[in-house]
Amino acid sequence: MIPMAGNGYFDVAAGAPLHPVAREALAVALADGWADPARLYTQARRARQLLDAARAATAETLGVRADEVAFCANGTQACHLGVLGLLEGRRRVGGTLVHSAIEHSAVLHAAQWHAARGGAAVSVPVDRAGRVDPDAFTAALANGGVGAAALIAASHEVGTVQPVATVAAACDRTGVPLYVDAAQCLGRQPVPAGWSVLSGSAHKWGGPPGVGLLVVRTGARWVAPFPTDERESGRAAGAPALPAIVAAAAALRAVAAESAAADARLRTLVDRVRATVAATVPDVEVVGDPVDRLAHLVTFSVLYVDGEALVHELDRLGFAVSSGSSCTSSTLEPSHVLVAMGVLSHGNVRLSLPADVDETEVDRFLAVLPGVVARLRAQSGAVGL
């Protein structure tokens, strides 16, 4: 039997375990929120009350208006709607999307889809810490014909926080609306200011999978890029996954309330990981900004080791980690984020710690990692290189 998320689960950036509050809310909503909230009979009115309450709670947590919040099928859909909706709303102004080189693949896929239909996309470089250059971003905005801009709030691969406020100010000066992918930040950090559209994904903050969050600020020139219906104010079509939405809203409110204490604890643990890995594993590069970063996430790259093999060996020892850079047979491509940063991309490992992570498991990971790396290097014949 495959174990559930346990003490060695270090991959909440990919998907966080269901928060206990979300589990309770899901059970209640499954019993009381199964009807179609668009109907008029008693059961439907109760479902509508649950949906409205979830929307209001989410808006309050994020500091936005309830009518600005829409729920989607997942975070990827929310991202596509956010980016392409801004471009659609600004079609007469210009067809160029300006984005950072380290956006999530969902943004890059939207940019490719847009370009294949006659639009254009401009990628802005980042420095070695993974931070976008605000001056280069501003220059790209000034080129003319820019319909929208996109900037991730914090890198999902290395944790570096992006200068959203600075870029948003530049967007405001040029009249370009800004989309922000806040998937890794929601519930953990305050929402950055100055954006027109924001998106997130519930399973990143401890809600259930299958709930994406799309927030369109009042006054934003956003037009649905795909067919819609009367649901979610015409922003996301189809019946909402109401029980999951209720659980997602409950989880977001809970993790936001716990964020200050969690941030302090996780930042200390990640600092320990960064220092210990650098000191105990030869030929390793710990990447991302060491200070201005997400508290729970750390990434390092190990020379002479295949990232996929490292993930499998750590899994055998009870640790669930992620690798975005191993050259797999399916893609043969390293992480676009690490390549854009100009850092070592081979043997990449990302740890993203849950708020209730067992400190002894972090120490066990640090104790076994040097031996795992040495063993894999020996197996590949890389010893002494």
ChimeraX attribute file (.defattr): number of C-alpha atoms within 10 A of each C-alpha:
attribute: neighborCount
match mode: 1-to-1
recipient: residues
	/A:1	3
	/A:2	4
	/A:3	6
	/A:4	8
	/A:5	17
	/A:6	15
	/A:7	18
	/A:8	23
	/A:9	23
	/A:10	25
	/A:11	23
	/A:12	24
	/A:13	24
	/A:14	14
	/A:15	20
	/A:16	23
	/A:17	18
	/A:18	20
	/A:19	21
	/A:20	15
	/A:21	19
	/A:22	25
	/A:23	19
	/A:24	13
	/A:25	20
	/A:26	23
	/A:27	15
	/A:28	14
	/A:29	20
	/A:30	15
	/A:31	10
	/A:32	15
	/A:33	25
	/A:34	15
	/A:35	18
	/A:36	18
	/A:37	23
	/A:38	14
	/A:39	12
	/A:40	11
	/A:41	11
	/A:42	11
	/A:43	16
	/A:44	18
	/A:45	17
	/A:46	18
	/A:47	22
	/A:48	20
	/A:49	14
	/A:50	20
	/A:51	23
	/A:52	16
	/A:53	15
	/A:54	22
	/A:55	22
	/A:56	18
	/A:57	18
	/A:58	25
	/A:59	20
	/A:60	13
	/A:61	19
	/A:62	20
	/A:63	11
	/A:64	17
	/A:65	16
	/A:66	18
	/A:67	16
	/A:68	16
	/A:69	23
	/A:70	23
	/A:71	30
	/A:72	28
	/A:73	20
	/A:74	19
	/A:75	25
	/A:76	23
	/A:77	21
	/A:78	27
	/A:79	30
	/A:80	22
	/A:81	25
	/A:82	31
	/A:83	30
	/A:84	25
	/A:85	23
	/A:86	28
	/A:87	28
	/A:88	22
	/A:89	19
	/A:90	22
	/A:91	17
	/A:92	10
	/A:93	15
	/A:94	18
	/A:95	21
	/A:96	26
	/A:97	28
	/A:98	24
	/A:99	26
	/A:100	27
	/A:101	23
	/A:102	29
	/A:103	23
	/A:104	20
	/A:105	12
	/A:106	17
	/A:107	24
	/A:108	20
	/A:109	15
	/A:110	21
	/A:111	24
	/A:112	14
	/A:113	15
	/A:114	20
	/A:115	15
	/A:116	10
	/A:117	8
	/A:118	9
	/A:119	17
	/A:120	19
	/A:121	20
	/A:122	17
	/A:123	18
	/A:124	21
	/A:125	19
	/A:126	21
	/A:127	13
	/A:128	16
	/A:129	20
	/A:130	29
	/A:131	23
	/A:132	26
	/A:133	17
	/A:134	21
	/A:135	13
	/A:136	16
	/A:137	24
	/A:138	20
	/A:139	13
	/A:140	19
	/A:141	26
	/A:142	15
	/A:143	9
	/A:144	13
	/A:145	17
	/A:146	25
	/A:147	27
	/A:148	30
	/A:149	28
	/A:150	27
	/A:151	29
	/A:152	27
	/A:153	26
	/A:154	26
	/A:155	26
	/A:156	24
	/A:157	30
	/A:158	27
	/A:159	30
	/A:160	25
	/A:161	22
	/A:162	23
	/A:163	17
	/A:164	23
	/A:165	15
	/A:166	16
	/A:167	25
	/A:168	26
	/A:169	17
	/A:170	21
	/A:171	21
	/A:172	15
	/A:173	12
	/A:174	14
	/A:175	13
	/A:176	27
	/A:177	25
	/A:178	29
	/A:179	29
	/A:180	28
	/A:181	29
	/A:182	23
	/A:183	28
	/A:184	25
	/A:185	24
	/A:186	23
	/A:187	24
	/A:188	22
	/A:189	16
	/A:190	13
	/A:191	19
	/A:192	18
	/A:193	12
	/A:194	20
	/A:195	26
	/A:196	24
	/A:197	27
	/A:198	27
	/A:199	30
	/A:200	27
	/A:201	31
	/A:202	29
	/A:203	25
	/A:204	24
	/A:205	30
	/A:206	28
	/A:207	30
	/A:208	25
	/A:209	19
	/A:210	18
	/A:211	28
	/A:212	24
	/A:213	26
	/A:214	28
	/A:215	26
	/A:216	24
	/A:217	18
	/A:218	13
	/A:219	7
	/A:220	15
	/A:221	17
	/A:222	23
	/A:223	18
	/A:224	18
	/A:225	17
	/A:226	13
	/A:227	9
	/A:228	14
	/A:229	12
	/A:230	12
	/A:231	16
	/A:232	19
	/A:233	13
	/A:234	14
	/A:235	26
	/A:236	24
	/A:237	18
	/A:238	13
	/A:239	15
	/A:240	21
	/A:241	17
	/A:242	24
	/A:243	24
	/A:244	24
	/A:245	31
	/A:246	29
	/A:247	29
	/A:248	33
	/A:249	27
	/A:250	24
	/A:251	28
	/A:252	26
	/A:253	21
	/A:254	19
	/A:255	20
	/A:256	18
	/A:257	14
	/A:258	14
	/A:259	17
	/A:260	12
	/A:261	10
	/A:262	19
	/A:263	17
	/A:264	12
	/A:265	17
	/A:266	22
	/A:267	19
	/A:268	12
	/A:269	20
	/A:270	22
	/A:271	16
	/A:272	15
	/A:273	22
	/A:274	18
	/A:275	12
	/A:276	14
	/A:277	19
	/A:278	15
	/A:279	12
	/A:280	14
	/A:281	18
	/A:282	13
	/A:283	12
	/A:284	19
	/A:285	20
	/A:286	21
	/A:287	25
	/A:288	27
	/A:289	17
	/A:290	18
	/A:291	12
	/A:292	14
	/A:293	19
	/A:294	26
	/A:295	25
	/A:296	27
	/A:297	29
	/A:298	27
	/A:299	22
	/A:300	25
	/A:301	24
	/A:302	22
	/A:303	21
	/A:304	20
	/A:305	23
	/A:306	23
	/A:307	25
	/A:308	20
	/A:309	15
	/A:310	23
	/A:311	20
	/A:312	15
	/A:313	18
	/A:314	19
	/A:315	15
	/A:316	10
	/A:317	13
	/A:318	16
	/A:319	23
	/A:320	22
	/A:321	22
	/A:322	24
	/A:323	26
	/A:324	22
	/A:325	26
	/A:326	23
	/A:327	18
	/A:328	13
	/A:329	7
	/A:330	6
	/A:331	8
	/A:332	9
	/A:333	14
	/A:334	19
	/A:335	18
	/A:336	18
	/A:337	24
	/A:338	25
	/A:339	17
	/A:340	17
	/A:341	22
	/A:342	14
	/A:343	19
	/A:344	19
	/A:345	27
	/A:346	24
	/A:347	26
	/A:348	29
	/A:349	25
	/A:350	26
	/A:351	24
	/A:352	29
	/A:353	26
	/A:354	25
	/A:355	18
	/A:356	10
	/A:357	19
	/A:358	15
	/A:359	14
	/A:360	11
	/A:361	17
	/A:362	20
	/A:363	14
	/A:364	14
	/A:365	17
	/A:366	18
	/A:367	14
	/A:368	12
	/A:369	17
	/A:370	15
	/A:371	13
	/A:372	17
	/A:373	23
	/A:374	17
	/A:375	16
	/A:376	18
	/A:377	18
	/A:378	14
	/A:379	11
	/A:380	12
	/A:381	11
	/A:382	14
	/A:383	12
	/A:384	6
	/A:385	8
